[in-house]
Amino acid sequence: MLTVQYACDTGKDFPSEEDFEQWVDAVFKQLATEMTALTIRVVDGEEIQALNRDFRGKDKPTNVLAFPFEEPDYLGDIAICAPVVAEEANEQNKTPKSHWAHMTVHAVLHLLGYDHKEDESAEEMEGLEREIMKKIGFEDPY
């Protein structure tokens, strides 16, 4: 089960709950894993900065944070910062929707234990992201 919370101005061009469900489901299908419950929270710059500071010691906004939960029936929480995603999409000449999809796929992979701290794990994670994005109709996010 996916819960989506819009914690900032929903008048913006945010993905729908159905978009998020499609993107999350694509990750689980790619990995042949059963979907478990998770929450996606769309936040503003102030909230993401506080989360980044409190949980990662980095006092600045970021695009997405993933908080794994160690319980079989609940995968974890994802916070995606709407203003940062919009700014990055513009800077990277991507459509906003493709960047939202990428941030969602990226964060779900983090919840499933993937990371990009080392070159080898980064290559594996980015390869999965590319495959999943292609399957859901988007170009290479990198």
C-alpha positions in Angstrom: 0.0 0.0 0.0 1.3 3.4 -0.9 0.4 6.5 1.0 1.1 9.9 -0.6 1.1 13.1 1.5 1.3 16.5 -0.1 2.8 18.7 2.6 3.2 21.8 0.5 1.2 23.8 -2.1 -0.7 21.3 -4.1 -1.4 23.9 -6.7 1.9 23.1 -8.2 2.5 20.6 -11.0 2.9 17.5 -8.8 2.6 13.9 -9.9 -0.7 12.2 -9.0 -1.0 9.4 -6.6 -1.5 7.1 -9.6 1.9 8.4 -11.1 3.7 7.6 -7.8 2.0 4.1 -7.7 3.1 3.3 -11.2 6.7 4.3 -10.5 6.9 2.5 -7.2 5.3 -0.6 -8.7 7.8 -0.6 -11.6 10.7 -0.9 -9.1 9.1 -3.9 -7.4 8.4 -5.5 -10.7 11.9 -5.0 -11.9 13.3 -6.6 -8.8 10.6 -9.3 -8.7 9.8 -8.2 -5.2 6.4 -8.0 -3.5 5.3 -4.5 -2.8 5.1 -3.5 0.9 3.6 -0.4 2.4 5.5 2.9 2.1 4.8 6.6 2.4 5.9 9.4 0.0 5.7 12.9 1.4 6.0 15.9 -1.0 7.6 18.6 1.0 8.9 22.2 0.7 12.5 23.3 1.1 12.2 24.2 4.8 11.0 20.7 5.7 13.6 18.8 3.6 16.4 21.0 5.0 15.3 20.2 8.6 15.1 16.5 7.8 18.5 16.6 6.1 20.0 18.4 9.0 18.4 16.2 11.7 19.1 12.9 10.1 22.2 13.4 7.9 23.9 16.4 9.6 23.7 18.4 6.4 22.0 21.8 6.9 20.8 22.4 3.4 17.9 21.3 1.1 18.2 18.2 -1.0 16.0 16.6 -3.6 15.0 13.3 -1.9 15.5 11.4 1.4 14.7 7.8 2.1 14.1 6.5 5.6 14.0 2.6 5.6 11.9 1.0 8.3 12.9 -2.3 9.6 9.5 -4.1 9.7 8.3 -6.7 7.2 5.0 -4.9 6.5 6.4 -1.4 6.1 9.3 -0.5 3.8 9.8 3.1 4.9 9.2 6.8 4.2 10.4 9.0 1.3 10.5 12.8 1.4 10.7 14.5 -2.0 11.3 18.3 -2.1 9.1 19.9 -4.7 11.1 23.1 -5.2 14.4 21.3 -5.5 13.0 18.7 -8.0 11.5 21.6 -10.1 14.9 23.5 -10.0 16.9 20.4 -10.9 14.5 19.4 -13.8 15.0 22.9 -15.2 18.8 22.9 -14.8 19.1 19.4 -16.3 16.7 20.1 -19.2 14.3 17.3 -18.1 10.6 17.4 -17.9 9.4 17.8 -14.4 7.5 14.5 -14.6 10.5 12.5 -15.6 12.6 14.0 -12.8 9.8 13.2 -10.3 9.7 9.6 -11.6 13.5 9.4 -11.3 13.6 10.7 -7.7 10.8 8.2 -6.8 12.6 5.2 -8.4 15.9 6.3 -6.8 14.4 6.6 -3.3 12.5 3.3 -3.5 15.8 1.6 -4.4 17.4 3.2 -1.3 14.5 1.8 0.8 15.3 -1.6 -0.7 19.0 -1.4 0.4 20.7 0.0 -2.7 23.1 2.9 -2.4 25.7 4.8 -4.4 28.4 5.3 -1.8 31.0 3.1 -3.7 31.6 3.1 -7.4 30.5 -0.5 -7.8 27.2 -0.1 -5.9 26.6 3.2 -7.7 26.9 1.5 -11.1 24.5 -1.2 -10.0 21.9 1.3 -8.7 22.2 3.6 -11.7 21.8 0.7 -14.1 18.6 -0.3 -12.3 17.4 3.2 -12.5 18.1 3.4 -16.2 16.3 0.1 -16.9 13.2 1.0 -14.8 13.0 4.5 -16.2 13.1 3.1 -19.7 10.3 0.6 -18.9 8.0 3.3 -17.6 8.6 5.5 -20.7 11.3 7.9 -19.7 14.8 8.7 -21.1 18.0 7.9 -19.3 18.0 10.0 -16.2 21.8 10.4 -16.3 
